[in-house]
Amino acid sequence: MPERCSRKVLVTFLVAAVVCMKDDVDIVIGPETAPPPENPGRGGAGAALARRTGLNPKTLDRLRALVAEGPGDGLTAHLVAERLAVQQRTARRILKRLERAGVAVPTGWRQEGQTGRPPIVYRVHL
């Protein structure tokens, strides 16, 4: 006969989600208490920004590297999509989330002689 365990185990799940609505409106749903930092060696600011934007901390690290090595005149969705290997729509959403978090500011449009949507240039401070 199997032995019964007399101890009870309390399991806590932290749930977070990002709901993507029409017109590139994103709602970040998270727990009331902040989860522990994933990498204790890093500052809490990166984890807080990841939670606030709903972006993966590794994606933010890649964006930091892109900002550091990228062109001085700002980032476009095309450049972000190319460097992160994502679709341009995804890159626009990433930049829009950063804008809502207050770390990206649209500075204007870049006219490159192409047809279609003119690319918005963002100044990103990560």
C-alpha positions in Angstrom: 0.0 0.0 0.0 1.4 3.4 -0.9 2.2 5.7 2.0 0.2 9.0 2.3 2.1 12.2 2.6 1.0 14.2 5.6 2.5 17.4 4.4 0.6 19.8 2.2 2.3 21.6 -0.5 1.3 25.2 -1.4 1.8 26.0 -5.0 1.6 29.5 -6.2 1.3 30.4 -9.8 2.0 33.9 -11.1 0.0 34.6 -14.2 0.7 37.4 -16.6 -0.7 38.0 -20.1 -0.8 40.5 -22.9 -4.0 41.0 -24.7 -3.6 42.4 -28.2 -6.6 44.4 -29.3 -7.5 46.2 -32.5 -5.6 49.2 -33.6 -2.3 48.0 -31.9 -3.8 48.5 -28.4 -2.1 46.1 -25.9 -3.3 45.4 -22.4 -0.8 43.9 -20.0 -2.4 41.8 -17.2 -0.1 40.8 -14.4 -0.2 39.6 -10.8 -0.7 42.0 -7.9 2.6 41.1 -6.5 5.8 41.3 -8.5 7.4 37.9 -9.3 11.0 37.4 -8.1 13.7 38.5 -10.6 14.7 35.8 -13.0 18.4 36.8 -13.0 19.4 38.2 -9.6 22.7 39.5 -10.9 20.9 42.1 -13.0 19.2 45.1 -11.8 15.4 45.1 -11.2 14.9 47.9 -13.8 15.2 45.5 -16.7 12.7 43.0 -15.2 10.3 45.8 -14.4 10.5 47.1 -17.9 9.9 43.6 -19.3 6.7 43.3 -17.1 5.5 46.8 -18.0 5.8 46.2 -21.7 5.0 42.6 -21.8 8.2 41.8 -23.7 10.7 39.1 -23.0 13.8 40.3 -21.1 15.9 38.6 -23.8 14.1 40.7 -26.5 14.9 43.8 -24.5 18.5 42.8 -24.2 18.7 42.4 -28.0 17.0 45.8 -28.4 19.6 47.3 -26.1 22.4 45.9 -28.3 20.6 47.2 -31.4 20.3 50.7 -29.9 24.0 50.7 -28.9 25.3 49.6 -32.3 22.5 51.0 -34.5 22.3 54.2 -36.5 22.4 57.4 -34.5 19.3 58.8 -36.2 16.8 56.3 -34.6 15.2 52.9 -35.2 12.5 51.9 -37.6 10.2 48.9 -37.6 12.1 47.6 -40.7 15.5 47.7 -38.9 14.1 46.1 -35.8 12.4 43.4 -37.8 15.5 42.7 -39.8 17.8 42.5 -36.7 15.4 40.5 -34.4 14.2 38.2 -37.3 10.6 39.1 -36.8 7.8 40.4 -39.0 7.5 44.1 -39.5 4.1 44.1 -37.8 5.7 42.5 -34.7 8.4 45.1 -34.8 5.9 47.9 -35.0 4.1 46.4 -31.9 7.4 46.1 -30.0 8.2 49.8 -30.7 4.6 50.8 -29.8 4.9 49.0 -26.5 8.2 50.7 -25.8 6.5 54.0 -26.7 3.7 53.4 -24.2 6.2 52.5 -21.5 7.9 55.9 -22.1 11.3 54.6 -23.4 10.7 55.2 -27.1 9.7 58.5 -28.8 8.6 58.8 -32.4 10.7 61.5 -33.9 9.3 61.6 -37.4 9.0 59.7 -40.7 11.7 58.7 -43.1 10.8 59.0 -46.7 12.9 56.5 -48.6 11.3 56.8 -52.0 9.3 53.7 -51.5 5.6 53.2 -51.8 3.5 52.2 -48.9 3.5 53.1 -45.2 6.3 55.6 -44.5 8.5 54.2 -41.7 8.3 56.0 -38.3 11.6 56.7 -36.7 11.8 56.1 -33.0 14.4 57.4 -30.5 14.8 54.6 -28.0 16.3 55.0 -24.5 16.9 51.6 -22.9 
